[in-house]
Amino acid sequence: MSTLMIIGGTDGLGRFMAQRHADRGGTVVIAGRDAGRAEAVAKEIGPAATGIGLDLARPETIAASASGVPSLDHLVITASHQRPNTLRDFDIAEAVTAVTTKLVGYTEAVRVLRERFTPEASVVLFGGLAKERPYPGSTVVTTSNGAVTGLVKTLAVELAPHRVNAMHPGLVGDSPRWRDAAVGQVVERTPIGRLVTMAEIADATDFLLRNGGINGHDLFVDGGFLTR
C-alpha cells in the first residue's frame, strides 16, 4: 500500500483522512505544529502512522523538520491559520501568519518534499469556499484560498510529471471545525438539503490523488452550495 503524508493531520479532516488511510492498510506520516501532539495522534491511529512537528508558518524550518520523512506516494496539505480578520480591526500579525502558512509554507513544503516523491506521487492542497463566497472578516482567508488556485497551476508545471490539485470543501457537517458556523442558513441554500461529510471530502481527495488525468484543477465539494 501507499505512503501518504498529511500536513495538518492532527485534527479535523486531516486526522480523518489519516485514520482512513491507515485503516485501509497504508502508511501515513502526520505533521502538525506541535510535534508531541502529532506523535500522540499517530500512536492513536496505529503502528502504520508516524508523527512529526512541522510549522508552515515558519517556512525556514520546514526542511529540517522534514528531514526524516520517507518516500511518499502522496502529499495532502490541509493546515491553515484561519481567523476572522475584519478590515476595520485588521490584525497585521494574524494576516501575515495566515498568508505565510497558506502560500509560502505550502510552497516550501512541496519544494522540500518533492525529492521524496515516488514516480507516480501526487499532491492535494486545501483551499475553501471563501475563495468564491466571501463573508465579513474573510478578506485574508478569501485572498489566500484564491491564491491556492494560482499555486496549483504553477506547481503543476514546475513539478511535472507529478500532479497537483486543489480541494475546496464546503461546510462539513460532521467536522468540529465548523460546529459554530451558521449551519441552518447554509443547509437551506444547499441543493442536496444537508452539509457534506468528512467521508465525502476524503473520497474526493482520494480521487484527486489517484486519477492520473486530473492536474492543476480546483475541485469544489459543497453539495451544490455555489449554484445558489
C-alpha positions as YAML, in Angstrom:
chain: A
units: angstrom
residues:
- id: 1
  name: MET
  ca: [0.00, 0.00, 0.00]
- id: 2
  name: SER
  ca: [0.95, 3.62, -0.46]
- id: 3
  name: THR
  ca: [2.55, 6.10, 1.91]
- id: 4
  name: LEU
  ca: [0.59, 9.31, 2.46]
- id: 5
  name: MET
  ca: [1.80, 12.43, 4.27]
- id: 6
  name: ILE
  ca: [-0.80, 14.82, 5.67]
- id: 7
  name: ILE
  ca: [0.36, 18.22, 6.88]
- id: 8
  name: GLY
  ca: [-2.41, 19.31, 9.21]
- id: 9
  name: GLY
  ca: [-3.22, 15.71, 10.11]
- id: 10
  name: THR
  ca: [-3.65, 16.07, 13.87]
- id: 11
  name: ASP
  ca: [-7.35, 17.00, 13.83]
- id: 12
  name: GLY
  ca: [-10.44, 17.55, 11.67]
- id: 13
  name: LEU
  ca: [-10.34, 16.44, 8.06]
- id: 14
  name: GLY
  ca: [-6.63, 15.72, 8.12]
- id: 15
  name: ARG
  ca: [-6.98, 13.40, 11.12]
- id: 16
  name: PHE
  ca: [-9.96, 11.67, 9.49]
- id: 17
  name: MET
  ca: [-8.06, 11.04, 6.24]
- id: 18
  name: ALA
  ca: [-5.00, 9.79, 8.11]
- id: 19
  name: GLN
  ca: [-7.05, 7.23, 10.05]
- id: 20
  name: ARG
  ca: [-8.87, 6.14, 6.93]
- id: 21
  name: HIS
  ca: [-5.64, 5.61, 5.00]
- id: 22
  name: ALA
  ca: [-4.12, 3.57, 7.85]
- id: 23
  name: ASP
  ca: [-7.30, 1.51, 8.22]
- id: 24
  name: ARG
  ca: [-7.02, 0.57, 4.56]
- id: 25
  name: GLY
  ca: [-3.52, -0.80, 5.06]
- id: 26
  name: GLY
  ca: [-1.46, 2.21, 4.03]
- id: 27
  name: THR
  ca: [1.25, 4.02, 5.97]
- id: 28
  name: VAL
  ca: [0.79, 7.64, 6.94]
- id: 29
  name: VAL
  ca: [3.00, 10.48, 8.14]
- id: 30
  name: ILE
  ca: [1.16, 13.10, 10.18]
- id: 31
  name: ALA
  ca: [2.64, 16.57, 10.52]
- id: 32
  name: GLY
  ca: [1.45, 19.35, 12.80]
- id: 33
  name: ARG
  ca: [2.83, 22.43, 14.52]
- id: 34
  name: ASP
  ca: [3.13, 20.55, 17.82]
- id: 35
  name: ALA
  ca: [5.42, 17.52, 17.50]
- id: 36
  name: GLY
  ca: [4.13, 15.97, 20.73]
- id: 37
  name: ARG
  ca: [0.53, 16.16, 19.56]
- id: 38
  name: ALA
  ca: [1.44, 14.76, 16.13]
- id: 39
  name: GLU
  ca: [3.20, 11.82, 17.76]
- id: 40
  name: ALA
  ca: [0.26, 11.22, 20.12]
- id: 41
  name: VAL
  ca: [-2.27, 11.23, 17.27]
- id: 42
  name: ALA
  ca: [-0.07, 8.87, 15.25]
- id: 43
  name: LYS
  ca: [0.00, 6.49, 18.21]
- id: 44
  name: GLU
  ca: [-3.81, 6.64, 18.41]
- id: 45
  name: ILE
  ca: [-4.10, 5.80, 14.70]
- id: 46
  name: GLY
  ca: [-1.86, 2.79, 14.99]
- id: 47
  name: PRO
  ca: [1.55, 1.34, 14.09]
- id: 48
  name: ALA
  ca: [1.26, 2.37, 10.44]
- id: 49
  name: ALA
  ca: [1.36, 6.06, 11.42]
- id: 50
  name: THR
  ca: [4.20, 8.34, 12.49]
- id: 51
  name: GLY
  ca: [4.00, 11.93, 13.63]
- id: 52
  name: ILE
  ca: [6.39, 14.87, 13.22]
- id: 53
  name: GLY
  ca: [6.41, 18.54, 14.10]
- id: 54
  name: LEU
  ca: [6.29, 20.89, 11.10]
- id: 55
  name: ASP
  ca: [5.21, 24.54, 11.21]
- id: 56
  name: LEU
  ca: [4.11, 26.04, 7.90]
- id: 57
  name: ALA
  ca: [4.09, 29.49, 9.48]
- id: 58
  name: ARG
  ca: [7.88, 29.17, 9.87]
- id: 59
  name: PRO
  ca: [8.82, 28.05, 6.36]
- id: 60
  name: GLU
  ca: [12.55, 28.44, 7.02]
- id: 61
  name: THR
  ca: [12.31, 25.48, 9.44]
- id: 62
  name: ILE
  ca: [10.44, 23.08, 7.14]
- id: 63
  name: ALA
  ca: [13.49, 21.47, 5.51]
- id: 64
  name: ALA
  ca: [14.99, 20.49, 8.86]
- id: 65
  name: SER
  ca: [11.63, 19.34, 10.25]
- id: 66
  name: ALA
  ca: [11.01, 17.09, 7.25]
- id: 67
  name: SER
  ca: [14.49, 15.59, 7.09]
- id: 68
  name: GLY
  ca: [13.33, 12.16, 8.28]
- id: 69
  name: VAL
  ca: [10.29, 11.82, 6.02]
- id: 70
  name: PRO
  ca: [10.37, 8.61, 3.93]
- id: 71
  name: SER
  ca: [9.47, 8.16, 0.27]
- id: 72
  name: LEU
  ca: [5.96, 9.46, -0.41]
- id: 73
  name: ASP
  ca: [3.30, 8.29, -2.80]
- id: 74
  name: HIS
  ca: [1.02, 11.22, -1.97]
- id: 75
  name: LEU
  ca: [1.06, 14.54, -0.12]
- id: 76
  name: VAL
  ca: [-2.00, 16.32, 1.27]
- id: 77
  name: ILE
  ca: [-1.79, 19.73, 2.96]
- id: 78
  name: THR
  ca: [-4.86, 20.77, 4.92]
- id: 79
  name: ALA
  ca: [-3.22, 23.04, 7.50]
- id: 80
  name: SER
  ca: [-4.32, 26.66, 7.75]
- id: 81
  name: HIS
  ca: [-4.35, 29.62, 10.10]
- id: 82
  name: GLN
  ca: [-7.94, 30.70, 9.63]
- id: 83
  name: ARG
  ca: [-9.15, 33.51, 11.88]
- id: 84
  name: PRO
  ca: [-11.79, 36.22, 11.30]
- id: 85
  name: ASN
  ca: [-9.93, 39.42, 10.47]
- id: 86
  name: THR
  ca: [-12.07, 42.41, 9.51]
- id: 87
  name: LEU
  ca: [-10.78, 45.41, 7.62]
- id: 88
  name: ARG
  ca: [-12.00, 47.66, 10.42]
- id: 89
  name: ASP
  ca: [-9.95, 45.82, 13.06]
- id: 90
  name: PHE
  ca: [-7.23, 44.48, 10.82]
- id: 91
  name: ASP
  ca: [-4.66, 42.39, 12.68]
- id: 92
  name: ILE
  ca: [-1.48, 42.52, 10.63]
- id: 93
  name: ALA
  ca: [0.32, 39.81, 12.60]
- id: 94
  name: GLU
  ca: [-2.60, 37.39, 12.13]
- id: 95
  name: ALA
  ca: [-2.76, 38.23, 8.43]
- id: 96
  name: VAL
  ca: [0.95, 37.63, 7.91]
- id: 97
  name: THR
  ca: [0.75, 34.28, 9.72]
- id: 98
  name: ALA
  ca: [-2.27, 33.21, 7.66]
- id: 99
  name: VAL
  ca: [-0.76, 34.15, 4.30]
- id: 100
  name: THR
  ca: [2.67, 32.75, 5.19]
- id: 101
  name: THR
  ca: [1.08, 29.44, 6.21]
- id: 102
  name: LYS
  ca: [-1.07, 29.05, 3.14]
- id: 103
  name: LEU
  ca: [1.26, 30.29, 0.42]
- id: 104
  name: VAL
  ca: [4.90, 30.35, 1.49]
- id: 105
  name: GLY
  ca: [4.51, 27.37, 3.82]
- id: 106
  name: TYR
  ca: [2.60, 25.25, 1.30]
- id: 107
  name: THR
  ca: [5.11, 26.06, -1.43]
- id: 108
  name: GLU
  ca: [8.16, 25.37, 0.68]
- id: 109
  name: ALA
  ca: [6.71, 22.10, 1.96]
- id: 110
  name: VAL
  ca: [6.15, 20.89, -1.60]
- id: 111
  name: ARG
  ca: [9.62, 22.04, -2.63]
- id: 112
  name: VAL
  ca: [11.28, 20.22, 0.26]
- id: 113
  name: LEU
  ca: [9.26, 17.02, -0.05]
- id: 114
  name: ARG
  ca: [9.41, 16.61, -3.83]
- id: 115
  name: GLU
  ca: [12.74, 14.79, -3.52]
- id: 116
  name: ARG
  ca: [10.89, 12.09, -1.58]
- id: 117
  name: PHE
  ca: [8.17, 11.67, -4.20]
- id: 118
  name: THR
  ca: [7.82, 8.31, -5.90]
- id: 119
  name: PRO
  ca: [7.37, 8.45, -9.72]
- id: 120
  name: GLU
  ca: [3.54, 8.46, -9.50]
- id: 121
  name: ALA
  ca: [3.27, 10.75, -6.48]
- id: 122
  name: SER
  ca: [0.64, 13.50, -6.44]
- id: 123
  name: VAL
  ca: [-0.30, 16.47, -4.26]
- id: 124
  name: VAL
  ca: [-3.58, 17.94, -2.99]
- id: 125
  name: LEU
  ca: [-3.64, 21.40, -1.40]
- id: 126
  name: PHE
  ca: [-6.67, 22.55, 0.57]
- id: 127
  name: GLY
  ca: [-8.38, 25.88, -0.01]
- id: 128
  name: GLY
  ca: [-12.02, 26.61, 0.80]
- id: 129
  name: LEU
  ca: [-15.30, 28.09, -0.41]
- id: 130
  name: ALA
  ca: [-14.41, 31.52, 0.94]
- id: 131
  name: LYS
  ca: [-12.46, 31.78, -2.30]
- id: 132
  name: GLU
  ca: [-15.80, 32.17, -4.10]
- id: 133
  name: ARG
  ca: [-18.12, 33.32, -1.30]
- id: 134
  name: PRO
  ca: [-16.52, 35.93, 0.97]
- id: 135
  name: TYR
  ca: [-18.09, 36.71, 4.35]
- id: 136
  name: PRO
  ca: [-17.45, 39.53, 6.86]
- id: 137
  name: GLY
  ca: [-13.93, 39.12, 8.19]
- id: 138
  name: SER
  ca: [-12.81, 36.74, 5.44]
- id: 139
  name: THR
  ca: [-10.58, 39.11, 3.47]
- id: 140
  name: VAL
  ca: [-7.36, 37.26, 4.29]
- id: 141
  name: VAL
  ca: [-8.96, 33.80, 4.09]
- id: 142
  name: THR
  ca: [-10.66, 34.57, 0.78]
- id: 143
  name: THR
  ca: [-7.47, 36.01, -0.71]
- id: 144
  name: SER
  ca: [-5.21, 33.16, 0.40]
- id: 145
  name: ASN
  ca: [-7.69, 30.48, -0.71]
- id: 146
  name: GLY
  ca: [-7.96, 32.23, -4.07]
- id: 147
  name: ALA
  ca: [-4.20, 32.18, -4.34]
- id: 148
  name: VAL
  ca: [-4.21, 28.39, -3.89]
- id: 149
  name: THR
  ca: [-5.76, 28.22, -7.37]
- id: 150
  name: GLY
  ca: [-2.78, 30.01, -8.85]
- id: 151
  name: LEU
  ca: [-0.40, 27.94, -6.76]
- id: 152
  name: VAL
  ca: [-1.66, 24.57, -8.02]
- id: 153
  name: LYS
  ca: [-1.47, 25.74, -11.62]
- id: 154
  name: THR
  ca: [2.14, 26.85, -11.39]
- id: 155
  name: LEU
  ca: [3.15, 23.85, -9.28]
- id: 156
  name: ALA
  ca: [1.58, 21.52, -11.85]
- id: 157
  name: VAL
  ca: [4.04, 22.99, -14.34]
- id: 158
  name: GLU
  ca: [7.06, 23.08, -12.03]
- id: 159
  name: LEU
  ca: [6.51, 19.61, -10.56]
- id: 160
  name: ALA
  ca: [5.67, 17.87, -13.82]
- id: 161
  name: PRO
  ca: [5.09, 14.99, -14.28]
- id: 162
  name: HIS
  ca: [3.82, 14.93, -10.70]
- id: 163
  name: ARG
  ca: [0.23, 16.19, -10.42]
- id: 164
  name: VAL
  ca: [-1.02, 18.95, -8.11]
- id: 165
  name: ASN
  ca: [-4.69, 19.77, -7.45]
- id: 166
  name: ALA
  ca: [-6.74, 21.85, -5.03]
- id: 167
  name: MET
  ca: [-9.63, 20.73, -2.82]
- id: 168
  name: HIS
  ca: [-12.17, 23.38, -1.75]
- id: 169
  name: PRO
  ca: [-14.62, 21.92, 0.79]
- id: 170
  name: GLY
  ca: [-17.91, 23.48, 1.76]
- id: 171
  name: LEU
  ca: [-19.08, 23.45, 5.37]
- id: 172
  name: VAL
  ca: [-18.53, 19.92, 6.64]
- id: 173
  name: GLY
  ca: [-21.38, 18.82, 8.88]
- id: 174
  name: ASP
  ca: [-19.50, 16.28, 10.99]
- id: 175
  name: SER
  ca: [-16.26, 18.26, 11.39]
- id: 176
  name: PRO
  ca: [-15.62, 20.02, 14.74]
- id: 177
  name: ARG
  ca: [-14.11, 22.93, 12.82]
- id: 178
  name: TRP
  ca: [-17.50, 24.12, 11.61]
- id: 179
  name: ARG
  ca: [-19.62, 23.38, 14.68]
- id: 180
  name: ASP
  ca: [-20.16, 27.11, 15.37]
- id: 181
  name: ALA
  ca: [-20.99, 28.08, 11.77]
- id: 182
  name: ALA
  ca: [-24.41, 29.30, 10.62]
- id: 183
  name: VAL
  ca: [-25.33, 25.77, 9.58]
- id: 184
  name: GLY
  ca: [-29.07, 26.33, 9.11]
- id: 185
  name: GLN
  ca: [-28.60, 29.09, 6.55]
- id: 186
  name: VAL
  ca: [-26.09, 27.03, 4.58]
- id: 187
  name: VAL
  ca: [-28.30, 23.93, 4.55]
- id: 188
  name: GLU
  ca: [-31.21, 26.00, 3.24]
- id: 189
  name: ARG
  ca: [-29.07, 27.11, 0.29]
- id: 190
  name: THR
  ca: [-27.59, 23.68, -0.44]
- id: 191
  name: PRO
  ca: [-29.45, 21.68, -3.12]
- id: 192
  name: ILE
  ca: [-28.77, 18.29, -1.51]
- id: 193
  name: GLY
  ca: [-30.51, 19.53, 1.66]
- id: 194
  name: ARG
  ca: [-27.60, 18.86, 4.01]
- id: 195
  name: LEU
  ca: [-23.95, 19.61, 4.57]
- id: 196
  name: VAL
  ca: [-21.22, 17.48, 3.05]
- id: 197
  name: THR
  ca: [-19.40, 14.97, 5.27]
- id: 198
  name: MET
  ca: [-15.77, 14.27, 6.06]
- id: 199
  name: ALA
  ca: [-16.11, 10.93, 4.26]
- id: 200
  name: GLU
  ca: [-17.23, 12.74, 1.10]
- id: 201
  name: ILE
  ca: [-14.31, 15.17, 1.29]
- id: 202
  name: ALA
  ca: [-11.94, 12.24, 1.85]
- id: 203
  name: ASP
  ca: [-13.41, 10.37, -1.15]
- id: 204
  name: ALA
  ca: [-12.96, 13.43, -3.35]
- id: 205
  name: THR
  ca: [-9.39, 13.89, -2.13]
- id: 206
  name: ASP
  ca: [-8.65, 10.24, -2.95]
- id: 207
  name: PHE
  ca: [-9.98, 10.87, -6.45]
- id: 208
  name: LEU
  ca: [-7.62, 13.80, -6.95]
- id: 209
  name: LEU
  ca: [-4.69, 11.76, -5.65]
- id: 210
  name: ARG
  ca: [-5.39, 8.70, -7.80]
- id: 211
  name: ASN
  ca: [-6.77, 9.92, -11.11]
- id: 212
  name: GLY
  ca: [-3.82, 10.42, -13.45]
- id: 213
  name: GLY
  ca: [-5.70, 12.77, -15.79]
- id: 214
  name: ILE
  ca: [-6.58, 15.43, -13.20]
- id: 215
  name: ASN
  ca: [-3.94, 18.13, -12.85]
- id: 216
  name: GLY
  ca: [-3.95, 21.83, -11.92]
- id: 217
  name: HIS
  ca: [-7.64, 21.55, -11.05]
- id: 218
  name: ASP
  ca: [-9.91, 23.17, -8.44]
- id: 219
  name: LEU
  ca: [-12.48, 20.74, -7.04]
- id: 220
  name: PHE
  ca: [-15.39, 22.15, -5.03]
- id: 221
  name: VAL
  ca: [-17.22, 19.68, -2.79]
- id: 222
  name: ASP
  ca: [-20.12, 21.65, -1.36]
- id: 223
  name: GLY
  ca: [-23.32, 19.80, -2.18]
- id: 224
  name: GLY
  ca: [-24.11, 22.40, -4.83]
- id: 225
  name: PHE
  ca: [-23.95, 25.41, -2.48]
- id: 226
  name: LEU
  ca: [-22.18, 27.55, -5.08]
- id: 227
  name: THR
  ca: [-25.06, 27.08, -7.53]
- id: 228
  name: ARG
  ca: [-27.48, 29.03, -5.32]
...
